[in-house]
Amino acid sequence: MLDLCLLGTGGMMPLPNRFITSLITKYNGSSLLIDCGEGTQVAMKKFGHSSKPVDIILLTHFHADHVSGLPGFLLTMGNADRREDLLIAGPKGTGRIVNSLRAIAPDLPFNIVYKEFEQNEETFEYKGYIIDAFAVNHKVACYGYSIRIERAGKFDPEAAKNLGVPLNYWKVLQKGECVTTDGITYRPEQVMGPARKGIKVTYCTDTRPMPVIADKAKGSDLFICEGMYGEDGKEAKAKEYKHMTMYEAAELAKAAEVPEMWLTHYSPSMVHPEEYIEKVRTIFPQTKIPRDGWVKTINFID
C-alpha cells in the first residue's frame, strides 16, 4: 500500500492557515517528498511526518515556493543523525541550485546524490518506486511526476512443485530472480502468474494544460493537479503566468479518466477554494478541494 499526505495546498507564499504545496508519500519504510518550499518541514511536523525516512526529494522546478525550504529541511535531517544517501531529482541544474542553497547548510552527515533530467520524459527506479518525470509548460523548466509501484503476479506453488523447484528457492523466484541448481535453471515466469494491478499517483503543478499531462495521468489511482484560480476572469492571468485554472485541470482529469482528482496550489487571493467546487464538478464530478494535511491510503487490489 501507498500512504500519502498533501502537506500544503498554497501557491506563491505560505499563509497563516495554508502551507505551500508539497506531497509526501510512504511505501515500504521509505518516504518520498515532492517539493520543499518555505515551511514544508513545519507542515511535516504538524501532520506527523519525520524527515529522517525521506530517501527521495523530487523538485518540480526552482521557484522559491518550491525549493526555499530545502536548507532547513536538510539541516533537520542531519540533526536526526541520518547517514544514508539522499536522492534529489529535478530539472537540469538541480545540483547547482541545491548546492547554492546549501551555503547555509554546508556540513551534512550524509551524501546527496543528484539526478537531473535531460529529456522531456524520463523514468527511473529508486527504493521500490518507479518514477516517470515529464516536462510541462511553465515560465522555467518544470516537471510533473507519476509515481508507480508495480506488483508481480501471484506465486503458483503447484507449478513450483510440478517443476521440482526446491522449497528453499521459492522466495528467490518470487523476487524475480532465476535459480540454477543441479544443472537446471528455473525462471520466475515458470512459477509466477501475470502481473497484477499496481499503484499509481500523478502529481502536476505550475503549468499550462498540456496533452502529456492527461496521458501520464491515465491509469492513476489519484491525480493531484494545480488549480490556481477558480474566480471568473482569471483566464488571462493564468495564461500570462503559465498556471492553470481549476476548470482546465478538470478537463485534464476528464481526459485522463481518473477515478479522483485533488486540486492544489491555490492562489493566495483565493481564500475559499471550495466555493468553486460545484462549477468544477460540472466538468469532472470526482474533483475534490483538499485542505492542508489531507491523507489517503491506496491499497493494492487483489
Secondary structure, 3 states (H helix, E strand, C coil): CEEEEEEECECCCCECCECECEEEEEECCEEEEECCCCCHHHHHHHCCCCCCCEEEEECCCCCHHHHCCHHHHHHHHHHCCCCCCEEEEEECCHHHHHHHHHHHCCCCCCCEEEEEECCCEEEEEECCEEEEEEECECCCCCEEEEEEEEECCCECHHHHHHHCCCHHHHHHHHCCCCEEECCEEECHHHCECCCEEEEEEEEECCCECCHHHHHHHCCCCEEEEECCECCCCCHHHHHHHCCCEHHHHHHHHHHHCCCCEEEECECCCCCCHHHHHHHHHCCCCCEECCCCCEEEEECCCC
